[in-house]
Amino acid sequence: MEETQERSLNRETVKIDIAEPPTPFAELDPEVQLAIKCAADKKAFDVVVLDLRSIASFTEFFIIASGSNQRQVQAISDEINEQLKKQLNSRPVRIEGYNSADWILLDYGDFVVHIFNGESREFYDLARLWLDARRVVLPEDL
């Protein structure tokens, strides 16, 4: 009897995570879609979009992208900034890190664009830090 009780007390618990379905690209605001397209036009790689609406109150989406060098990181930032301003009259609330271009942050309020060089992206690993966020499914033609 004691042996049976002891076994039942030592059971392992198993946590089952039920993943939320990813957010479709078509559901994104036009500004977010345009920013993603601009990054793709400037050959940003490893673009990841996180839907933070259910877990954060300060913004709705993170766009995370990488460039191979300082010039490309700045070019991606410039293209997003220029096209959002030109096409949708949208301006960032704040821009940080432009001169060093290790990590440029474009804060548009409802969404934040993070453009990294390879080393900084690996070091900060925002996708891992925001692992609870839903992913956005990006079109294959980007």
C-alpha positions as protocol buffer text, in pm:
chain_id: "A"
residue {
  index: 1
  type: MET
  ca { x: 0 y: 0 z: 0 }
}
residue {
  index: 2
  type: GLU
  ca { x: 274 y: 246 z: 91 }
}
residue {
  index: 3
  type: GLU
  ca { x: 453 y: 163 z: -230 }
}
residue {
  index: 4
  type: THR
  ca { x: 143 y: 246 z: -436 }
}
residue {
  index: 5
  type: GLN
  ca { x: 92 y: 577 z: -259 }
}
residue {
  index: 6
  type: GLU
  ca { x: 455 y: 669 z: -307 }
}
residue {
  index: 7
  type: ARG
  ca { x: 435 y: 604 z: -682 }
}
residue {
  index: 8
  type: SER
  ca { x: 123 y: 813 z: -723 }
}
residue {
  index: 9
  type: LEU
  ca { x: 280 y: 1108 z: -541 }
}
residue {
  index: 10
  type: ASN
  ca { x: 585 y: 1107 z: -769 }
}
residue {
  index: 11
  type: ARG
  ca { x: 393 y: 1151 z: -1092 }
}
residue {
  index: 12
  type: GLU
  ca { x: 530 y: 1398 z: -1337 }
}
residue {
  index: 13
  type: THR
  ca { x: 307 y: 1674 z: -1458 }
}
residue {
  index: 14
  type: VAL
  ca { x: 292 y: 1747 z: -1824 }
}
residue {
  index: 15
  type: LYS
  ca { x: 221 y: 2093 z: -1955 }
}
residue {
  index: 16
  type: ILE
  ca { x: 38 y: 2103 z: -2284 }
}
residue {
  index: 17
  type: ASP
  ca { x: 52 y: 2429 z: -2474 }
}
residue {
  index: 18
  type: ILE
  ca { x: -225 y: 2488 z: -2721 }
}
residue {
  index: 19
  type: ALA
  ca { x: -80 y: 2717 z: -2981 }
}
residue {
  index: 20
  type: GLU
  ca { x: -293 y: 3001 z: -3106 }
}
residue {
  index: 21
  type: PRO
  ca { x: -332 y: 3010 z: -3481 }
}
residue {
  index: 22
  type: PRO
  ca { x: -99 y: 3255 z: -3654 }
}
residue {
  index: 23
  type: THR
  ca { x: -229 y: 3594 z: -3760 }
}
residue {
  index: 24
  type: PRO
  ca { x: -290 y: 3622 z: -4137 }
}
residue {
  index: 25
  type: PHE
  ca { x: -103 y: 3897 z: -4322 }
}
residue {
  index: 26
  type: ALA
  ca { x: -433 y: 4028 z: -4464 }
}
residue {
  index: 27
  type: GLU
  ca { x: -553 y: 4116 z: -4112 }
}
residue {
  index: 28
  type: LEU
  ca { x: -267 y: 4363 z: -4055 }
}
residue {
  index: 29
  type: ASP
  ca { x: -316 y: 4738 z: -4073 }
}
residue {
  index: 30
  type: PRO
  ca { x: -206 y: 4898 z: -4404 }
}
residue {
  index: 31
  type: GLU
  ca { x: 86 y: 5072 z: -4229 }
}
residue {
  index: 32
  type: VAL
  ca { x: 220 y: 4743 z: -4095 }
}
residue {
  index: 33
  type: GLN
  ca { x: 180 y: 4572 z: -4434 }
}
residue {
  index: 34
  type: LEU
  ca { x: 360 y: 4856 z: -4609 }
}
residue {
  index: 35
  type: ALA
  ca { x: 648 y: 4852 z: -4360 }
}
residue {
  index: 36
  type: ILE
  ca { x: 694 y: 4478 z: -4415 }
}
residue {
  index: 37
  type: LYS
  ca { x: 686 y: 4520 z: -4794 }
}
residue {
  index: 38
  type: CYS
  ca { x: 939 y: 4804 z: -4777 }
}
residue {
  index: 39
  type: ALA
  ca { x: 1177 y: 4591 z: -4570 }
}
residue {
  index: 40
  type: ALA
  ca { x: 1142 y: 4310 z: -4824 }
}
residue {
  index: 41
  type: ASP
  ca { x: 1204 y: 4554 z: -5113 }
}
residue {
  index: 42
  type: LYS
  ca { x: 1537 y: 4648 z: -4955 }
}
residue {
  index: 43
  type: LYS
  ca { x: 1632 y: 4280 z: -4922 }
}
residue {
  index: 44
  type: ALA
  ca { x: 1585 y: 4252 z: -4545 }
}
residue {
  index: 45
  type: PHE
  ca { x: 1618 y: 3891 z: -4439 }
}
residue {
  index: 46
  type: ASP
  ca { x: 1473 y: 3679 z: -4159 }
}
residue {
  index: 47
  type: VAL
  ca { x: 1168 y: 3904 z: -4134 }
}
residue {
  index: 48
  type: VAL
  ca { x: 947 y: 3802 z: -3842 }
}
residue {
  index: 49
  type: VAL
  ca { x: 627 y: 3977 z: -3739 }
}
residue {
  index: 50
  type: LEU
  ca { x: 490 y: 3926 z: -3389 }
}
residue {
  index: 51
  type: ASP
  ca { x: 130 y: 3999 z: -3293 }
}
residue {
  index: 52
  type: LEU
  ca { x: 149 y: 4140 z: -2940 }
}
residue {
  index: 53
  type: ARG
  ca { x: -213 y: 4250 z: -2907 }
}
residue {
  index: 54
  type: SER
  ca { x: -305 y: 3982 z: -2655 }
}
residue {
  index: 55
  type: ILE
  ca { x: 7 y: 4016 z: -2437 }
}
residue {
  index: 56
  type: ALA
  ca { x: 122 y: 4381 z: -2445 }
}
residue {
  index: 57
  type: SER
  ca { x: -44 y: 4718 z: -2407 }
}
residue {
  index: 58
  type: PHE
  ca { x: 229 y: 4949 z: -2543 }
}
residue {
  index: 59
  type: THR
  ca { x: 212 y: 4834 z: -2906 }
}
residue {
  index: 60
  type: GLU
  ca { x: 30 y: 4584 z: -3128 }
}
residue {
  index: 61
  type: PHE
  ca { x: 303 y: 4445 z: -3354 }
}
residue {
  index: 62
  type: PHE
  ca { x: 678 y: 4400 z: -3371 }
}
residue {
  index: 63
  type: ILE
  ca { x: 840 y: 4378 z: -3711 }
}
residue {
  index: 64
  type: ILE
  ca { x: 1186 y: 4226 z: -3674 }
}
residue {
  index: 65
  type: ALA
  ca { x: 1422 y: 4225 z: -3973 }
}
residue {
  index: 66
  type: SER
  ca { x: 1792 y: 4196 z: -4044 }
}
residue {
  index: 67
  type: GLY
  ca { x: 2037 y: 4361 z: -4279 }
}
residue {
  index: 68
  type: SER
  ca { x: 2386 y: 4241 z: -4366 }
}
residue {
  index: 69
  type: ASN
  ca { x: 2570 y: 4563 z: -4288 }
}
residue {
  index: 70
  type: GLN
  ca { x: 2529 y: 4919 z: -4160 }
}
residue {
  index: 71
  type: ARG
  ca { x: 2434 y: 5061 z: -4500 }
}
residue {
  index: 72
  type: GLN
  ca { x: 2166 y: 4801 z: -4562 }
}
residue {
  index: 73
  type: VAL
  ca { x: 2019 y: 4841 z: -4213 }
}
residue {
  index: 74
  type: GLN
  ca { x: 1996 y: 5217 z: -4270 }
}
residue {
  index: 75
  type: ALA
  ca { x: 1854 y: 5168 z: -4621 }
}
residue {
  index: 76
  type: ILE
  ca { x: 1577 y: 4945 z: -4485 }
}
residue {
  index: 77
  type: SER
  ca { x: 1498 y: 5206 z: -4219 }
}
residue {
  index: 78
  type: ASP
  ca { x: 1499 y: 5488 z: -4475 }
}
residue {
  index: 79
  type: GLU
  ca { x: 1268 y: 5302 z: -4714 }
}
residue {
  index: 80
  type: ILE
  ca { x: 1013 y: 5223 z: -4443 }
}
residue {
  index: 81
  type: ASN
  ca { x: 1024 y: 5580 z: -4314 }
}
residue {
  index: 82
  type: GLU
  ca { x: 995 y: 5741 z: -4658 }
}
residue {
  index: 83
  type: GLN
  ca { x: 721 y: 5517 z: -4796 }
}
residue {
  index: 84
  type: LEU
  ca { x: 502 y: 5534 z: -4486 }
}
residue {
  index: 85
  type: LYS
  ca { x: 535 y: 5913 z: -4491 }
}
residue {
  index: 86
  type: LYS
  ca { x: 474 y: 5940 z: -4867 }
}
residue {
  index: 87
  type: GLN
  ca { x: 195 y: 5686 z: -4911 }
}
residue {
  index: 88
  type: LEU
  ca { x: 9 y: 5693 z: -4579 }
}
residue {
  index: 89
  type: ASN
  ca { x: 124 y: 6020 z: -4417 }
}
residue {
  index: 90
  type: SER
  ca { x: 251 y: 5821 z: -4120 }
}
residue {
  index: 91
  type: ARG
  ca { x: 556 y: 5931 z: -3925 }
}
residue {
  index: 92
  type: PRO
  ca { x: 742 y: 5752 z: -3647 }
}
residue {
  index: 93
  type: VAL
  ca { x: 701 y: 5876 z: -3292 }
}
residue {
  index: 94
  type: ARG
  ca { x: 1068 y: 5799 z: -3232 }
}
residue {
  index: 95
  type: ILE
  ca { x: 1373 y: 5666 z: -3416 }
}
residue {
  index: 96
  type: GLU
  ca { x: 1664 y: 5521 z: -3220 }
}
residue {
  index: 97
  type: GLY
  ca { x: 1999 y: 5375 z: -3318 }
}
residue {
  index: 98
  type: TYR
  ca { x: 2015 y: 5513 z: -3672 }
}
residue {
  index: 99
  type: ASN
  ca { x: 2377 y: 5637 z: -3660 }
}
residue {
  index: 100
  type: SER
  ca { x: 2532 y: 5317 z: -3529 }
}
residue {
  index: 101
  type: ALA
  ca { x: 2287 y: 5095 z: -3724 }
}
residue {
  index: 102
  type: ASP
  ca { x: 2346 y: 4794 z: -3503 }
}
residue {
  index: 103
  type: TRP
  ca { x: 1978 y: 4805 z: -3406 }
}
residue {
  index: 104
  type: ILE
  ca { x: 1746 y: 5068 z: -3548 }
}
residue {
  index: 105
  type: LEU
  ca { x: 1411 y: 5106 z: -3378 }
}
residue {
  index: 106
  type: LEU
  ca { x: 1126 y: 5283 z: -3557 }
}
residue {
  index: 107
  type: ASP
  ca { x: 836 y: 5342 z: -3317 }
}
residue {
  index: 108
  type: TYR
  ca { x: 507 y: 5412 z: -3494 }
}
residue {
  index: 109
  type: GLY
  ca { x: 294 y: 5371 z: -3181 }
}
residue {
  index: 110
  type: ASP
  ca { x: 72 y: 5085 z: -3300 }
}
residue {
  index: 111
  type: PHE
  ca { x: 375 y: 4894 z: -3424 }
}
residue {
  index: 112
  type: VAL
  ca { x: 750 y: 4897 z: -3374 }
}
residue {
  index: 113
  type: VAL
  ca { x: 1005 y: 4808 z: -3641 }
}
residue {
  index: 114
  type: HIS
  ca { x: 1335 y: 4656 z: -3524 }
}
residue {
  index: 115
  type: ILE
  ca { x: 1609 y: 4637 z: -3786 }
}
residue {
  index: 116
  type: PHE
  ca { x: 1924 y: 4458 z: -3677 }
}
residue {
  index: 117
  type: ASN
  ca { x: 2263 y: 4367 z: -3806 }
}
residue {
  index: 118
  type: GLY
  ca { x: 2328 y: 3993 z: -3763 }
}
residue {
  index: 119
  type: GLU
  ca { x: 2527 y: 4008 z: -3439 }
}
residue {
  index: 120
  type: SER
  ca { x: 2287 y: 4235 z: -3254 }
}
residue {
  index: 121
  type: ARG
  ca { x: 1984 y: 4034 z: -3358 }
}
residue {
  index: 122
  type: GLU
  ca { x: 2141 y: 3717 z: -3231 }
}
residue {
  index: 123
  type: PHE
  ca { x: 2246 y: 3884 z: -2905 }
}
residue {
  index: 124
  type: TYR
  ca { x: 1909 y: 4044 z: -2818 }
}
residue {
  index: 125
  type: ASP
  ca { x: 1695 y: 3763 z: -2967 }
}
residue {
  index: 126
  type: LEU
  ca { x: 1362 y: 3950 z: -2944 }
}
residue {
  index: 127
  type: ALA
  ca { x: 1169 y: 3663 z: -3100 }
}
residue {
  index: 128
  type: ARG
  ca { x: 1272 y: 3443 z: -2807 }
}
residue {
  index: 129
  type: LEU
  ca { x: 1195 y: 3713 z: -2551 }
}
residue {
  index: 130
  type: TRP
  ca { x: 845 y: 3750 z: -2698 }
}
residue {
  index: 131
  type: LEU
  ca { x: 789 y: 3378 z: -2745 }
}
residue {
  index: 132
  type: ASP
  ca { x: 430 y: 3406 z: -2620 }
}
residue {
  index: 133
  type: ALA
  ca { x: 335 y: 3636 z: -2908 }
}
residue {
  index: 134
  type: ARG
  ca { x: 141 y: 3506 z: -3204 }
}
residue {
  index: 135
  type: ARG
  ca { x: 336 y: 3495 z: -3529 }
}
residue {
  index: 136
  type: VAL
  ca { x: 210 y: 3657 z: -3847 }
}
residue {
  index: 137
  type: VAL
  ca { x: 211 y: 3444 z: -4160 }
}
residue {
  index: 138
  type: LEU
  ca { x: 397 y: 3638 z: -4429 }
}
residue {
  index: 139
  type: PRO
  ca { x: 324 y: 3591 z: -4799 }
}
residue {
  index: 140
  type: GLU
  ca { x: 579 y: 3379 z: -4982 }
}
residue {
  index: 141
  type: ASP
  ca { x: 626 y: 3642 z: -5254 }
}
residue {
  index: 142
  type: LEU
  ca { x: 783 y: 3895 z: -5013 }
}
